[in-house]
């Protein structure tokens, strides 16, 4: 009997998260096939509020310094064909200017979300995901994200994971001095994510500009977009390698650490 109880425990532990996912998926099925109208939009807003209520029960109270105490659903559209569909399931928080955004979720919902984005090239192991630009691209907003460097923050003793990255977010070209700092941390079964735009002032690195120009001057691949993608990959790898020796790097690490300190991890 004891063995049966132990085997049953993980199923019951995951039941509240499964309830949220089942509810979310039913709403996605409903709205994705519905004809858009004012009434449907009202129902959509009500559905998002209902999902946020369920998430509050899953995540519990959240206090992030400088952000509102009551979060909304970070999933902001249930229309499958909308731009930005598929954001990270969790409670979303934002400063008045949206300069700082945060998401708080559970490790169970994170694991499920990573699986949902497997075909987008999302790493399935969470620490690998946190070091991939894919995570920061799909988790929030509707804009792409290019990771330029990792920032070596000090992990609080109570956290099992703490990662910080420096990058550029946008809908156009993603090459230029990176200014966004994103931080992810896990404590117990809670996952915290903060993205701050215009967080730090950096500068171009001449050696990496040279790499970019050399890659773009190549005649292969002939497809211009593929050639630019390869050049961007080489450019950001150069940036990650050279960043620690730049005069602004210490300030970027300090800023990332201050973002981590905003989280209730102590």
Secondary structure, DSSP 8 states (H G I E B T S, - for coil): -HHHHHHHHHHHHHHHHHHHHHHHHHHHHHHHSS---HHHHHHHHHHHHHHHHHHHHHH-----TTS-SS-EES-----TTSTTTT--SSEEEE-TTSSEEEEEEEHHHHHHHHHHTGGGT--SSHHHHHTSHHHHHHHSSSSEEEEEEE------TT-SEEEEEEEEEESS---S---EEEEEEEETTEEEEEEETT-------HHHHHHHHHHHT---SSSHHHHHHHHHHHHHHHHHHHHTTSTTHHHHHHHHHHHHTTSS--
